[in-house]
Amino acid sequence: PGAFVTTTRTGDGQRMLHVTNISGHTNPTTVSLDGTPLAGGEALHLPPRSGHLLALGLDTPAGRVEWASAELSAAGEDGLAFHPGLGFPGQPGGTEVVLRGARPVEERVGVDVSRDGDVQTVRGTRPGPLRIRFA
């Protein structure tokens, strides 16, 4: 109760996920799209009285952001930046970003990266904003 979720889409298929919590308490919310769970089926932790726009297949100069559990705050060819996240499996409030077609992510302290072909999943291992740099 109190969580509202919808998407918007451009003509070429880029999407944003809009999540809003109108309640006065943190609202754990699980989200799925077309039957596929987002965030690994784990709850996003929506702060009280907040709204968020999350990338869901968004083209950036660095590559396509297939999914992010945080709002994109900056995008360039050399990297991406995200506000503090809403969570991912095993880490409420953390940031998870799934990239397709981007250069390899520079591995460094505070960032875990897994790769599967041209898909990279980046998880911030510390609370707060996440900056992704490319090698």
N, C-alpha and C positions, 0 to 999 in steps of 0.2 A: 504493500500500500504506500502511495505517495511517490512512486517512481514511474516516470513516463519515458518511453523509448520509441524512437522512430528513425527513419533514414531519409536522406535526400539523395538524388542521383542526377548527374549531368547526362547530356545526350550521348556521350561516349562511354558511359558506364562507371565513371568515378563516383564514389559514394562517401558520405559522412554519416556517422551514427550519432544521433542526438540523444543524450541521456540527461534527465532532469529529476532531481529529488526535491519535492516541495515540502517534505516533512521536516520536522525540527530535530531529527536524529540521523545518525549515519545509517544508510539503508543498503545492506548487502543485496545486490540484484544480479541474477543470472540472465544472460542474454543469448538467444540463438537467432540465426538468420537462415530462413528457408530450411529449417530443421537441423542446421549445423551449429553446435554450440560455439560461442566465442569465448575467448580467455580459457580455453581448455575445459569449459563447463563450470569453471569456478566463478564465484561471485565477484563482481566489481563492487568496490566499497565507496558508495556515493556519499560525500559529505552533506550535512544538512543544508537545505536551501541553496542548492548549487545546480548548475547546468554545465554540460561538457559537450564538445564537438570532437569526436574521435574519428580518425582516418579509417576508412574501410574500403581500400582499393583506390588510393589517391596517388596520382602521378606527381613526382617532385623532380627537381633537377638531378637528384642523386639516384633516383630509381623509384619504383612503385612501393608505397607503404600499403601492404595488404591488410594489416591490422595493427592498431596501436591502442594500448590501454591508458593512454595519456594524450593530452592535446599537443599538437605540433606547434611549436613556438617560433621556429626558424628553419629554413630549408635552403641549402645551397649545394653546389656540386661537391664540395669538400666535406659536408656533414649535415646532420639534422639535429635539432634540439627539441626536447619535449618538456612540458611542465611536469610536476610530480604526478605519478600515476595513480590509477584506481585499483590496481591489483592484477595478479595473474596466479596460476596454480601454485599454492604453497607460500605466497607472499602477498597478503592483503596490503594494498597501498603501493605496491611496487609497479614498475613499468616494464611492459613487454611490447616489442615492436617486431613485426614480421615484414621483411623486405624481400622484393623480387627484382632481379636484374641490376642490383647495385654493385659497385666495386666491393671488394672484401672489406669488412669492418675491421678497424684497427683494434686488436685486443689489448686491453689495459685494465688497471685496477678499477673495480666498480662495475665492470661490464662482463657478462658471460655471453658468448656467441656460439651458436650451433649452426651448422651448414648442411643443407640437403640440396645438391645441385645448385641452381641459381637462387635458392631461397635461403635467407639467413634469419634466424630468430635471435634477437638481442634482448637480454634481460639486465636491467639495472639491479645491482646487488646491494645498493645503498638507497635509503629513502631520499627523496628530493628530486630535483630536475635531472634529466638524462641527456647527455650530449654524445652523439654517435659521430665518430670520425672515420673517414675512409682511408685505407692504405694507399 
